[in-house]
Amino acid sequence: MPRGNDADICPEGQSAAVTRRSTRIRLALGVWGVLVSQVFLYPGVEDIVVALGGDGTIRAGMWFLVAEFAAFVTFASVWGAASDALGRRLPLAAVGALGGAAGYLVLAAAPTFEFPFAAVLAVRVVGGAATIGAFSLSITALADLAGGNGQNMGAAGIAIGLGAALGSVIGGRLADADPLYPLFAAALTLAAVAALFLTVSEELPEGDRLGVGDVLSRLRQRPALAVPYAFGFIDRMTAGFFALVGVYYFRESFGLDAAGAGLALAAFFVPFALLQYPAGVLSDRIGRAVPVVVGSVCYGLGIVAVGVAPTLWVAIGAMIAVGALGALVSPATMALVTDVATVETRGAALGGFNVFGSLGFLAGFLLGGTTTASAGFLSAFLVVGLAEVAIAVVAARAVWRISASDYSWPETRTGS
């Protein structure tokens, strides 16, 4: 049976609950800012790539996005393990945000100094290595809070979704005004995020402080993490697919400009954002299995529906439905990670989840870009959508088994 909230017991508990809610909101705001900065570039990626010395093909856009996410893959667990060893998250997150801001400013200066496109890609790698620290560690700091892993990951999810929604709309308008404006906006946003992180008090759970090697060693002793990692890979693959192929699809198939493509992406991200928190709370109450397995099957079929839509408005309607279904899956999948991980390895565990998620983004860019270039948009939507269905079918039994076990559930269902 769940324990009652501390707020129901004593005034001190009520004060702690209020403080925790404030911390949760501020951390979610930081996650939101990181996503806004990143997604500013997506709707106008074609124009940005041309301004930075690349050509306007989908392959050039693919490599521009791949460069950043290759760094995400390499450094997400490094940041997480370092924070576990240090016993602090947010100072490192602030450093990562400032590094990401500097990377965007260097990119904006590239045309002035006539950087070759290869150098632009190298800057993207360095900036991505910094930015993933801000993103991964802010989510980990949310996971450290008491009150339910689903609730905390729902807060992260709504921040991610709203950040992507706002970033896609504003980023498209900025790119139509000038392709370099999204870069300046991203730098300014990340600088503000760094300042915010330095004002937030952390709430790390009690546990042994381990060295980086010990953290990673203990993480390997939790093979059940492979299940949410696999779902995270496929889910983020679909997001990467929409970030690249979705933009080109709406611009080429329906004649939209960057701002219009941004609005089309927002049709996905707005419901994805608004439903994350209630979906996370729901997964705390009913378990992770139904949201993850059933939601993933429906989500994959929805992606296919976008690709076969005969008109723009049907495609937009399908995007809204896909966003709602994605909101059902995302916080429950992240919560599975925090259910399985120990408190001493939580940073590295969520860092690992972000590694697989970033690999998924890479796969979405590469698979979507190459499939579209060789076989067209419909084939790309079929491949990516049915991959989501396949992972749900193959891993359904494992998800049910993890959801039925206790792991850290007694801890995650307490507090507020």
KEMI-193913 format. One record per residue (C-alpha): residue in one letter; x, y, z. Coordinates in steps of 0.25 Angstrom, whole numbers, padded with zeros to 4 digits, always signed. Layout:
aXYZ ...
//
This chain:
m+0000+0000+0000 p+0006+0014-0003 r+0009+0023+0008 g+0002+0036+0010 n+0009+0049+0006 d+0018+0055+0015 a+0009+0068+0014 d-0003+0060+0020 i+0006+0057+0033 c+0012+0070+0038 p+0015+0085+0034 e+0029+0082+0031 g+0025+0071+0021 q+0016+0081+0015 s+0027+0091+0013 a+0036+0080+0007 a+0026+0077-0003 v+0024+0091-0007 t+0039+0093-0008 r+0040+0080-0016 r+0029+0084-0026 s+0036+0097-0028 t+0049+0090-0031 r+0042+0081-0041 i+0036+0093-0048 r+0050+0099-0049 l+0057+0087-0054 a+0046+0084-0064 l+0048+0099-0069 g+0063+0096-0071 v+0059+0083-0079 w+0049+0091-0087 g+0060+0102-0090 v+0070+0091-0095 l+0060+0086-0104 v+0055+0099-0109 s+0069+0103-0113 q+0071+0090-0120 v+0058+0090-0128 f+0060+0104-0133 l+0069+0098-0144 y+0059+0087-0149 p+0049+0094-0157 g+0059+0102-0165 v+0070+0092-0165 e+0070+0092-0181 d+0073+0107-0181 i+0082+0107-0169 v+0091+0097-0176 v+0092+0105-0188 a+0095+0117-0181 l+0107+0110-0174 g+0113+0105-0187 g+0105+0092-0189 d+0096+0088-0201 g+0081+0088-0199 t+0079+0073-0201 i+0073+0064-0190 r+0087+0057-0189 a+0094+0070-0185 g+0083+0072-0174 m+0084+0058-0169 w+0099+0060-0167 f+0097+0073-0160 l+0088+0067-0150 v+0096+0054-0149 a+0108+0061-0145 e+0102+0066-0132 f+0095+0053-0128 a+0108+0046-0130 a+0114+0054-0119 f+0101+0052-0111 v+0103+0037-0112 t+0118+0038-0108 f+0116+0047-0096 a+0103+0045-0089 s+0107+0034-0080 v+0121+0041-0077 w+0113+0053-0072 g+0104+0044-0064 a+0115+0035-0058 a+0123+0048-0054 s+0111+0054-0047 d+0109+0041-0039 a+0123+0041-0035 l+0123+0056-0031 g+0110+0055-0024 r+0105+0068-0032 r+0097+0069-0044 l+0094+0084-0047 p+0108+0090-0047 l+0112+0081-0058 a+0098+0083-0065 a+0101+0098-0065 v+0115+0096-0071 g+0109+0087-0082 a+0099+0098-0085 l+0109+0109-0086 g+0118+0100-0095 g+0106+0098-0104 a+0103+0113-0105 a+0117+0115-0109 g+0116+0105-0120 y+0104+0111-0126 l+0111+0125-0126 v+0123+0119-0133 l+0113+0113-0143 a+0107+0127-0145 a+0120+0132-0148 a+0124+0122-0158 p+0119+0129-0171 t+0127+0141-0167 f+0140+0133-0165 e+0137+0125-0177 f+0138+0111-0170 p+0137+0099-0179 f+0125+0091-0176 a+0134+0080-0170 a+0138+0090-0160 v+0123+0093-0157 l+0121+0078-0155 a+0132+0078-0145 v+0127+0090-0137 r+0113+0082-0137 v+0121+0070-0130 v+0127+0079-0119 g+0114+0087-0116 g+0107+0074-0116 a+0117+0068-0106 a+0114+0080-0097 t+0099+0081-0099 i+0096+0066-0095 g+0101+0069-0081 a+0091+0080-0079 f+0080+0071-0084 s+0083+0058-0078 l+0087+0063-0064 s+0075+0072-0063 i+0066+0060-0065 t+0074+0052-0055 a+0072+0063-0045 l+0057+0062-0047 a+0058+0047-0045 d+0065+0049-0032 l+0053+0056-0026 a+0043+0048-0018 g+0029+0047-0022 g+0028+0036-0032 n+0037+0033-0044 g+0025+0034-0054 q+0021+0048-0048 n+0036+0053-0049 m+0038+0047-0063 g+0024+0053-0067 a+0029+0067-0063 a+0042+0064-0072 g+0033+0059-0083 i+0024+0071-0083 a+0036+0080-0083 i+0042+0073-0095 g+0029+0073-0103 l+0026+0088-0100 g+0041+0091-0103 a+0040+0084-0116 a+0026+0090-0120 l+0030+0105-0117 g+0044+0102-0123 s+0038+0097-0136 v+0028+0109-0138 i+0038+0120-0134 g+0050+0113-0141 g+0042+0113-0154 r+0039+0128-0153 l+0053+0131-0149 a+0059+0123-0161 d+0049+0130-0171 a+0054+0143-0166 d+0069+0139-0166 p+0075+0125-0166 l+0085+0130-0155 y+0075+0135-0145 p+0071+0121-0140 l+0086+0119-0136 f+0087+0132-0128 a+0073+0129-0121 a+0079+0115-0117 a+0091+0121-0111 l+0083+0132-0103 t+0074+0121-0098 l+0085+0112-0093 a+0092+0123-0086 a+0079+0126-0079 v+0078+0111-0075 a+0092+0111-0070 a+0088+0122-0060 l+0075+0115-0056 f+0083+0103-0052 l+0092+0110-0043 t+0080+0115-0035 v+0073+0101-0033 s+0076+0093-0020 e+0078+0078-0023 e+0071+0067-0016 l+0080+0055-0018 p+0076+0042-0011 e+0084+0036+0000 g+0094+0026-0005 d+0109+0022-0006 r+0117+0031-0015 l+0124+0022-0025 g+0135+0025-0035 v+0132+0025-0049 g+0137+0011-0052 d+0129+0006-0040 v+0116+0013-0045 l+0117+0007-0059 s+0121-0007-0053 r+0108-0007-0045 l+0100-0002-0057 r+0104-0015-0064 q+0098-0023-0053 r+0084-0018-0057 p+0081-0025-0070 a+0067-0021-0069 l+0071-0007-0073 a+0072-0013-0087 v+0057-0013-0089 p+0054+0002-0087 y+0067+0005-0094 a+0062-0002-0106 f+0049+0005-0106 g+0056+0018-0104 f+0064+0015-0116 i+0052+0013-0125 d+0044+0024-0119 r+0055+0034-0122 m+0057+0028-0135 t+0043+0033-0139 a+0046+0047-0133 g+0059+0048-0141 f+0051+0043-0153 f+0041+0054-0152 a+0052+0065-0149 l+0058+0062-0162 v+0049+0054-0172 g+0036+0060-0166 v+0041+0074-0169 y+0045+0071-0184 y+0032+0063-0185 f+0023+0075-0181 r+0031+0085-0189 e+0032+0076-0202 s+0019+0069-0202 f+0010+0080-0197 g+0018+0092-0202 l+0020+0098-0188 d+0031+0108-0184 a+0040+0107-0172 a+0029+0113-0163 g+0018+0104-0168 a+0027+0092-0166 g+0029+0097-0152 l+0014+0098-0150 a+0013+0084-0155 l+0023+0078-0145 a+0016+0086-0134 a+0003+0078-0137 f+0011+0066-0132 f+0019+0073-0121 v+0007+0081-0114 p-0001+0068-0110 f+0011+0061-0108 a+0015+0071-0097 l+0001+0074-0091 l-0002+0059-0088 q+0012+0055-0083 y+0010+0059-0068 p-0004+0052-0067 a+0002+0040-0075 g+0013+0039-0065 v+0004+0040-0053 l-0005+0029-0059 s+0007+0020-0061 d+0010+0021-0046 r-0004+0016-0043 i-0006+0005-0053 g+0008+0001-0056 r+0017+0003-0068 a+0013-0009-0077 v+0000-0004-0083 p+0005+0010-0087 v+0018+0005-0093 v+0013-0007-0100 v-0001-0003-0105 g+0004+0011-0107 s+0015+0007-0116 v+0007-0001-0125 c-0003+0010-0127 y+0008+0020-0128 g+0015+0012-0139 l+0002+0011-0147 g+0000+0026-0146 i+0013+0029-0152 v+0009+0020-0164 a-0004+0028-0165 v+0004+0041-0166 g+0011+0036-0178 v-0001+0031-0185 a-0009+0044-0183 p-0015+0049-0196 t-0016+0063-0192 l-0009+0073-0183 w-0020+0074-0172 v-0022+0059-0171 a-0007+0058-0169 i-0008+0069-0158 g-0019+0061-0152 a-0010+0049-0152 m+0001+0057-0146 i-0008+0061-0134 a-0012+0046-0132 v+0003+0042-0132 g+0007+0053-0122 a-0004+0048-0112 l+0000+0034-0114 g+0015+0037-0112 a+0011+0044-0099 l+0006+0031-0094 v+0019+0024-0097 s+0030+0034-0093 p+0029+0036-0078 a+0026+0022-0075 t+0038+0017-0083 m+0047+0027-0075 a+0041+0023-0062 l+0044+0009-0065 v+0059+0013-0065 t+0058+0019-0051 d+0050+0008-0046 v+0061-0002-0049 a+0073+0006-0046 t+0079+0008-0032 v+0080+0022-0026 e+0095+0021-0027 t+0095+0018-0042 r+0083+0027-0046 g+0091+0037-0053 a+0098+0027-0061 a+0086+0019-0064 l+0078+0031-0070 g+0091+0035-0077 g+0091+0021-0083 f+0076+0023-0087 n+0080+0036-0094 v+0091+0029-0101 f+0081+0019-0107 g+0072+0030-0109 s+0083+0038-0117 l+0086+0026-0125 g+0071+0025-0128 f+0072+0039-0133 l+0084+0036-0141 a+0077+0024-0147 g+0065+0032-0150 f+0073+0042-0158 l+0081+0032-0165 l+0070+0022-0168 g+0060+0033-0171 g+0069+0041-0180 t+0075+0029-0188 t+0062+0022-0189 t+0055+0035-0194 a+0066+0038-0204 s+0066+0024-0210 a+0051+0020-0209 g+0043+0032-0205 f+0035+0037-0193 l+0024+0026-0193 s+0035+0015-0191 a+0042+0023-0180 f+0029+0025-0172 l+0026+0010-0174 v+0040+0005-0169 v+0040+0015-0157 g+0025+0013-0153 l+0026-0003-0153 a+0039-0003-0146 e+0031+0003-0134 v+0021-0007-0135 a+0031-0018-0136 i+0039-0014-0123 a+0026-0014-0115 v+0022-0028-0120 v+0036-0034-0118 a+0038-0028-0104 a+0024-0028-0098 r+0026-0040-0089 a+0039-0034-0083 v+0032-0021-0081 w+0021-0028-0073 r+0031-0035-0065 i+0038-0023-0061 s+0025-0015-0058 a+0021-0027-0049 s+0034-0027-0041 d+0036-0018-0029 y+0050-0012-0032 s+0050+0002-0026 w+0034+0004-0027 p+0032+0005-0012 e+0041+0017-0012 t+0035+0023-0025 r+0021+0023-0020 t+0024+0032-0008 g+0025+0046-0005 s+0020+0057-0014 
//
